[in-house]
Amino acid sequence: MSLTLDILEVGARGDGVADLEGKRYFVPYCLPAETVEAEPLDKRGDGIACDLVEVLAPSRHRETPPCRHFGTCGGCALQHWRRDVYTGWKSELIAKALAQRGVKAPRFEAPVTCEPGERRRADIVLRRQGKRVHAGFHERASQNVVDVGTCVVVRPAIDAAIPRLRAAMASILRDGTSADAVFNETDTGLDVLIRPHRRFELTLAIREALIALAESADMARVSWGDRARAEPVIVRRAPLLVLGDTGVEPPPGVFLQATRRAELVMRAGVTAWGGEGAHIADLFAGIGALSLGKPGRASLFESDKTAVVAVDAALRKAATNRATVQLRDLFRNPLTAKELEAFDAVVLDPPRAGAAAQCAELAGSKVKRVVYASCDPGSFARDVRSLQDGGYRLEKLMPIDQFLWSAHVELIALLMR
């Protein structure tokens, strides 16, 4: 039985939130102040998840979504929201998370907003169903794959490669089997990792199909397997990421900031906020995108062995003594307060879980500056509260929207002792 609901706000997952007779309801593709008809489905957390049946009274901030797959594809949740209001909502997510932890926050810097067609990293799902290969993204809250025609979010080179990828995988995948294609657009072209969901023998026929794919889509490199044991099938030219004066050849499928614009903004923040000529500890460094090539010295620490090997090779080739890289699991073995004495500033760019153990050590250290890049307001607020209790003050914070039209928001912040 459907219900008529008044939407109060958009929640942290991007769904509209309504209260009726003491019960909380979550309805996708809604906006604040709308009245909607919704069908309750299942219990979710402290409320009930619903399907949207009809918008009875639309918001004045509702717009026509630019993508014909919106509402089916789970990649975007908020294409229907006017951009300025949507951008303000993302900043509010950060402000609410900080307030819940009792963190004293400054007035935020102007948010960085990315545009359609900027996403340089994308994971495309591939599934063979009968004679067809579906290539795209999962439906919202489902394992079904939406066969995408054009994706308005990703870079043009990735969008143009999807039809060729679909055709190539028709000769590789058997009915009912699936894989992921991890796209990274580098400075020398597309780097693609095909990651089968179950073990496939890399036969001559598969190699030939992937080589033909690389040629037809002008890909720099195509690899096969999981990230830890990826095998390059064809390297037409070495994929390269230019970071200041250092060129890194990334391992297949490596994590990159989702857009080039966001990466440049974060690098600029590290340079400006880290202190001129500072010796920086770059923790959860990845391939060094935030610290390599900047003025001063940088010591990089990262748990991904493939990334460490790539950075080490780049530093050797550049013959620089301004940066070093070390393999270290900072969740299990964070830099101690004593070790941190060697650095003028620390850069943190942890995964979504945050850096609780490392921040506990920082709170007891004498490091004056911490530049924290985060992709999760909740874990960020928890970590900043730990640092605040240890004597740090949140001085600057800039929201960054590089996951356009999703519920995800990133930020970069400066904390000072």
C-alpha positions as CSV (number, residue, x, y, z in Angstrom):
1,M,0.0,0.0,0.0
2,S,1.4,3.4,-1.0
3,L,1.7,6.4,1.3
4,T,1.6,10.1,0.8
5,L,4.7,11.6,2.4
6,D,6.1,15.1,2.9
7,I,9.9,15.2,2.3
8,L,11.7,17.1,5.1
9,E,15.3,16.8,3.9
10,V,17.8,14.8,1.8
11,G,19.7,12.4,4.0
12,A,23.3,11.4,3.9
13,R,22.7,8.6,1.3
14,G,20.9,11.0,-1.1
15,D,17.4,9.8,-0.3
16,G,14.5,12.0,0.7
17,V,13.6,11.7,4.4
18,A,10.0,11.8,5.7
19,D,8.3,11.2,9.0
20,L,4.8,9.9,9.3
21,E,3.1,8.8,12.5
22,G,6.4,8.4,14.3
23,K,8.0,6.3,11.5
24,R,10.9,7.4,9.3
25,Y,10.8,6.8,5.6
26,F,13.6,7.0,3.0
27,V,12.5,7.8,-0.6
28,P,15.0,8.0,-3.5
29,Y,14.9,10.8,-6.1
30,C,13.1,13.3,-3.9
31,L,13.8,16.8,-2.7
32,P,13.0,18.8,0.4
33,A,9.5,20.3,0.6
34,E,8.1,17.9,-2.0
35,T,5.0,15.8,-1.5
36,V,5.3,12.3,-3.0
37,E,3.6,9.0,-3.2
38,A,5.9,6.2,-2.1
39,E,5.6,2.4,-1.7
40,P,7.3,1.1,1.5
41,L,9.6,-1.9,1.0
42,D,12.0,-3.0,3.7
43,K,13.3,-1.8,7.1
44,R,16.6,0.2,6.7
45,G,18.4,1.3,9.8
46,D,16.1,3.4,11.9
47,G,13.5,3.7,9.1
48,I,11.8,2.1,6.1
49,A,13.2,2.2,2.6
50,C,10.6,3.0,-0.1
51,D,10.2,3.2,-3.9
52,L,9.1,6.5,-5.4
53,V,5.8,6.1,-7.1
54,E,5.0,9.7,-8.1
55,V,6.0,13.3,-7.2
56,L,2.7,15.0,-6.3
57,A,4.0,18.4,-5.5
58,P,7.5,19.1,-7.0
59,S,10.1,21.4,-5.5
60,R,11.0,24.6,-7.3
61,H,14.6,23.3,-7.2
62,R,13.7,20.2,-9.2
63,E,15.3,20.1,-12.7
64,T,15.3,17.7,-15.7
65,P,18.1,15.1,-15.3
66,P,20.6,15.3,-18.1
67,C,21.0,11.5,-18.4
68,R,18.3,9.1,-19.8
69,H,19.5,6.4,-17.4
70,F,18.8,8.5,-14.3
71,G,16.3,6.8,-12.0
72,T,17.5,3.3,-13.1
73,C,21.3,3.5,-13.0
74,G,22.6,3.6,-9.4
75,G,25.6,5.7,-10.4
76,C,23.9,9.0,-9.8
77,A,21.3,9.9,-7.1
78,L,20.8,13.7,-7.4
79,Q,20.8,14.8,-11.1
80,H,17.3,16.2,-10.5
81,W,18.5,18.9,-8.0
82,R,19.5,22.4,-9.0
83,R,23.3,22.6,-8.8
84,D,23.7,25.5,-6.4
85,V,21.3,24.0,-3.8
86,Y,22.8,20.5,-4.3
87,T,26.3,21.9,-3.7
88,G,25.2,23.7,-0.6
89,W,23.7,20.4,0.7
90,K,27.1,18.7,0.3
91,S,28.7,21.4,2.5
92,E,26.0,20.9,5.0
93,L,26.8,17.1,5.2
94,I,30.3,18.1,6.4
95,A,29.0,20.8,8.8
96,K,26.5,18.4,10.4
97,A,29.2,15.7,10.9
98,L,31.5,18.1,12.6
99,A,28.7,19.5,14.8
100,Q,27.7,15.9,15.9
101,R,31.3,15.4,17.2
102,G,31.5,18.8,18.8
103,V,34.3,20.0,16.5
104,K,34.8,23.8,16.3
105,A,34.8,24.6,12.6
106,P,35.8,27.7,10.7
107,R,33.7,29.2,7.9
108,F,34.3,26.9,4.9
109,E,36.3,27.9,1.8
110,A,34.2,28.2,-1.4
111,P,33.4,24.6,-2.5
112,V,35.1,23.1,-5.6
113,T,32.5,21.9,-8.0
114,C,33.4,19.5,-10.8
115,E,31.5,19.3,-14.1
116,P,29.9,16.6,-16.3
117,G,32.5,14.7,-18.3
118,E,35.3,15.1,-15.8
119,R,35.4,11.7,-14.1
120,R,38.7,10.1,-15.2
121,R,38.3,7.0,-13.1
122,A,35.3,4.6,-13.5
123,D,34.5,0.9,-12.7
124,I,32.4,-0.5,-15.5
125,V,30.4,-3.7,-14.7
126,L,30.3,-6.2,-17.6
127,R,27.8,-9.1,-17.6
128,R,26.9,-11.6,-20.4
129,Q,23.2,-12.3,-20.5
130,G,22.3,-14.6,-23.4
131,K,23.8,-13.2,-26.6
132,R,24.2,-9.7,-25.1
133,V,26.9,-8.2,-22.9
134,H,25.6,-5.4,-20.6
135,A,28.2,-2.8,-19.8
136,G,27.5,0.0,-17.3
137,F,26.7,0.3,-13.6
138,H,24.5,-1.5,-11.1
139,E,20.9,-0.4,-10.7
140,R,20.2,1.3,-7.4
141,A,20.2,-1.2,-4.5
142,S,20.5,-4.1,-7.0
143,Q,23.0,-6.4,-8.7
144,N,21.3,-5.9,-12.0
145,V,23.5,-4.1,-14.6
146,V,22.2,-1.1,-16.5
147,D,23.5,-1.2,-20.1
148,V,24.7,2.3,-20.5
149,G,24.5,4.1,-23.8
150,T,26.2,7.4,-22.9
151,C,27.4,8.3,-19.4
152,V,27.4,12.1,-18.8
153,V,29.7,11.9,-15.9
154,V,32.9,10.2,-17.2
155,R,35.6,11.6,-19.5
156,P,34.8,11.5,-23.2
157,A,37.5,8.9,-23.9
158,I,36.0,6.5,-21.3
159,D,32.5,7.1,-22.6
160,A,33.6,6.4,-26.2
161,A,35.4,3.2,-25.2
162,I,32.3,1.6,-23.6
163,P,30.7,0.3,-26.8
164,R,34.1,-1.1,-28.0
165,L,34.5,-2.7,-24.6
166,R,31.1,-4.3,-24.8
167,A,31.8,-5.7,-28.2
168,A,35.2,-7.1,-27.2
169,M,33.8,-8.8,-24.1
170,A,31.1,-10.6,-26.2
171,S,33.9,-13.0,-27.3
172,I,35.3,-13.4,-23.8
173,L,32.5,-13.7,-21.3
174,R,30.3,-16.8,-21.3
175,D,26.5,-16.6,-20.6
176,G,26.0,-15.7,-16.9
177,T,29.6,-14.6,-16.3
178,S,30.8,-11.1,-15.4
179,A,33.8,-8.9,-14.9
180,D,34.7,-5.3,-14.1
181,A,36.7,-2.9,-16.3
182,V,38.6,-0.4,-14.2
183,F,39.3,2.7,-16.3
184,N,42.0,5.3,-15.4
185,E,42.6,8.1,-17.8
186,T,46.3,8.9,-17.5
187,D,48.3,11.7,-19.2
188,T,49.2,9.3,-22.0
189,G,45.8,7.7,-22.5
190,L,43.4,5.1,-21.0
191,D,44.8,2.5,-18.7
192,V,42.2,-0.4,-18.4
193,L,42.2,-3.4,-16.0
194,I,39.8,-6.2,-16.9
195,R,39.0,-8.0,-13.6
196,P,36.9,-11.2,-14.1
197,H,34.6,-12.1,-11.3
198,R,35.7,-15.7,-11.4
199,R,38.9,-17.3,-12.5
200,F,39.4,-17.3,-16.3
201,E,42.3,-18.8,-18.2
202,L,44.0,-16.0,-20.1
203,T,43.9,-17.8,-23.5
204,L,45.3,-16.7,-26.8
205,A,41.8,-15.8,-28.0
206,I,41.2,-13.6,-25.0
207,R,44.6,-11.9,-25.5
208,E,43.8,-11.2,-29.2
209,A,40.4,-9.7,-28.3
210,L,42.0,-7.4,-25.7
211,I,44.7,-6.4,-28.1
212,A,42.1,-5.5,-30.7
213,L,40.2,-3.6,-28.1
214,A,43.2,-1.5,-27.2
215,E,43.9,-0.8,-30.8
216,S,40.3,0.2,-31.7
217,A,39.9,2.5,-28.6
218,D,43.5,3.9,-28.7
219,M,44.2,2.6,-25.1
220,A,47.6,3.0,-23.6
221,R,47.5,-0.3,-21.7
222,V,45.1,-3.2,-21.1
223,S,45.7,-5.6,-18.3
224,W,43.9,-8.8,-17.0
225,G,43.4,-10.1,-13.5
226,D,43.0,-8.7,-10.0
227,R,44.9,-5.7,-8.8
228,A,47.5,-7.6,-6.8
229,R,48.4,-9.9,-9.8
230,A,47.4,-8.0,-12.9
231,E,49.1,-9.0,-16.1
232,P,49.6,-6.4,-18.8
233,V,48.3,-7.9,-22.1
234,I,49.3,-5.0,-24.3
235,V,51.2,-1.8,-23.6
236,R,50.9,0.4,-26.7
237,R,52.5,3.2,-24.7
238,A,53.4,3.4,-21.0
239,P,50.5,5.0,-19.0
240,L,52.0,8.0,-17.2
241,L,50.9,10.4,-14.5
242,V,52.9,13.6,-14.3
243,L,53.1,14.8,-10.7
244,G,55.2,18.0,-10.7
245,D,58.6,17.0,-11.9
246,T,58.0,13.3,-11.4
247,G,56.3,10.9,-13.8
248,V,54.8,7.8,-12.3
249,E,53.7,4.7,-14.3
250,P,50.8,3.6,-12.2
251,P,50.0,-0.1,-11.5
252,P,46.9,-1.4,-13.3
253,G,43.7,-0.3,-11.5
254,V,45.4,1.9,-9.0
255,F,43.3,4.4,-7.0
256,L,43.3,7.9,-8.5
257,Q,41.4,11.0,-7.4
258,A,38.2,10.9,-9.4
259,T,38.9,14.1,-11.3
260,R,42.1,15.9,-12.4
261,R,40.6,19.2,-11.1
262,A,40.1,17.8,-7.6
263,E,43.7,16.4,-7.5
264,L,45.1,19.8,-8.5
265,V,43.1,21.6,-5.9
266,M,44.3,19.1,-3.2
267,R,47.9,19.5,-4.4
268,A,47.6,23.2,-4.2
269,G,46.2,22.9,-0.6
270,V,49.1,20.7,0.5
271,T,51.6,23.2,-1.0
272,A,50.0,26.3,0.5
273,W,48.9,24.9,3.9
274,G,51.8,22.5,4.5
275,G,54.4,25.3,4.9
276,E,57.0,26.6,2.6
277,G,59.9,24.2,2.2
278,A,58.5,21.9,4.8
279,H,59.5,18.2,5.3
280,I,56.1,16.5,4.9
281,A,55.1,13.0,5.9
282,D,52.5,11.9,3.3
283,L,50.5,9.2,5.0
284,F,48.2,6.8,2.9
285,A,50.1,8.4,0.0
286,G,48.9,6.1,-2.8
287,I,51.1,7.1,-5.8
288,G,52.1,10.4,-4.3
289,A,49.6,12.6,-6.1
290,L,49.4,15.1,-3.3
291,S,53.1,15.5,-2.4
292,L,55.4,14.4,-5.3
293,G,57.0,17.3,-7.1
294,K,56.1,19.9,-4.6
295,P,58.7,22.3,-3.0
296,G,60.5,20.8,0.1
297,R,60.9,17.2,1.0
298,A,58.4,14.4,1.2
299,S,58.4,11.0,2.9
300,L,55.7,8.8,1.6
301,F,54.1,5.9,3.5
302,E,51.6,3.5,1.8
303,S,50.3,0.0,2.4
304,D,49.7,-0.9,-1.3
305,K,52.8,-2.7,-2.5
306,T,52.1,-2.1,-6.2
307,A,51.9,1.6,-5.6
308,V,55.1,1.7,-3.5
309,V,57.0,-0.1,-6.3
310,A,55.7,2.3,-8.9
311,V,56.6,5.4,-6.9
312,D,60.1,4.0,-6.0
313,A,60.7,3.3,-9.7
314,A,59.7,6.9,-10.6
315,L,61.9,8.4,-7.9
316,R,64.9,6.4,-9.1
317,K,64.3,7.4,-12.7
318,A,64.0,11.1,-11.6
319,A,67.2,10.7,-9.6
320,T,65.7,12.9,-6.9
321,N,66.6,13.0,-3.2
322,R,63.6,15.2,-2.3
323,A,61.3,12.3,-1.8
324,T,61.3,8.7,-0.4
325,V,58.7,6.0,-0.2
326,Q,58.1,3.2,2.3
327,L,55.7,0.3,2.5
328,R,53.8,0.6,5.8
329,D,50.3,-0.4,7.0
330,L,49.2,2.7,8.9
331,F,46.1,1.1,10.3
332,R,48.1,-1.6,12.1
333,N,51.4,0.3,12.4
334,P,50.9,4.0,12.5
335,L,53.8,6.4,12.7
336,T,54.4,7.0,16.4
337,A,54.5,10.4,18.1
338,K,58.3,9.9,18.4
339,E,58.7,9.2,14.6
340,L,56.5,12.2,13.7
341,E,59.1,14.5,15.4
342,A,61.1,14.3,12.1
343,F,58.5,16.2,10.1
344,D,57.3,19.7,9.9
345,A,53.8,18.8,8.6
346,V,51.7,15.7,7.9
347,V,49.4,15.0,4.9
348,L,46.6,12.5,5.5
349,D,44.6,11.0,2.7
350,P,43.1,7.8,4.2
351,P,40.3,5.6,2.7
352,R,36.7,6.0,3.8
353,A,37.3,4.4,7.2
354,G,39.6,7.3,8.2
355,A,42.7,7.2,10.2
356,A,41.8,6.7,13.8
357,A,45.0,5.0,15.0
358,Q,47.2,7.4,13.1
359,C,45.3,10.4,14.5
360,A,45.7,9.1,18.0
361,E,49.5,9.2,17.5
362,L,49.3,12.7,15.9
363,A,47.3,14.0,18.9
364,G,50.2,13.1,21.1
365,S,52.9,14.5,18.7
366,K,54.4,18.0,18.3
367,V,53.7,18.3,14.6
368,K,52.4,21.8,13.9
369,R,50.4,21.3,10.7
370,V,48.1,18.5,9.5
371,V,46.6,18.7,6.0
372,Y,43.8,16.1,5.9
373,A,42.1,15.0,2.6
374,S,38.9,13.0,3.3
375,C,36.2,11.3,1.4
376,D,33.9,10.6,4.3
377,P,32.6,13.4,6.6
378,G,31.8,11.0,9.4
379,S,35.2,9.4,9.8
380,F,36.8,12.8,9.2
381,A,34.8,14.4,12.0
382,R,35.8,11.5,14.4
383,D,39.5,11.9,13.6
384,V,39.4,15.7,13.8
385,R,37.7,15.5,17.3
386,S,40.6,13.3,18.3
387,L,43.1,15.9,17.0
388,Q,41.1,18.7,18.6
389,D,41.3,16.9,22.0
390,G,45.1,16.7,21.4
391,G,45.5,20.4,21.0
392,Y,44.8,21.0,17.2
393,R,42.4,23.6,15.8
394,L,40.6,23.2,12.5
395,E,41.7,26.3,10.6
396,K,40.5,25.8,7.0
397,L,38.2,23.5,5.2
398,M,37.3,23.3,1.5
399,P,34.5,21.0,0.3
400,I,35.2,19.2,-3.0
401,D,32.5,17.7,-5.2
402,Q,34.4,15.3,-7.5
403,F,31.7,12.5,-7.3
404,L,29.1,14.6,-9.2
405,W,25.4,13.9,-8.5
406,S,26.3,11.2,-5.9
407,A,25.9,11.4,-2.1
408,H,29.7,11.4,-1.7
409,V,31.6,14.5,-0.8
410,E,35.3,15.1,-0.3
411,L,37.2,17.8,1.4
412,I,40.7,19.1,2.3
413,A,41.3,20.7,5.6
414,L,44.2,22.3,7.6
415,L,44.6,21.7,11.3
416,M,47.2,23.6,13.3
417,R,48.5,23.1,16.8
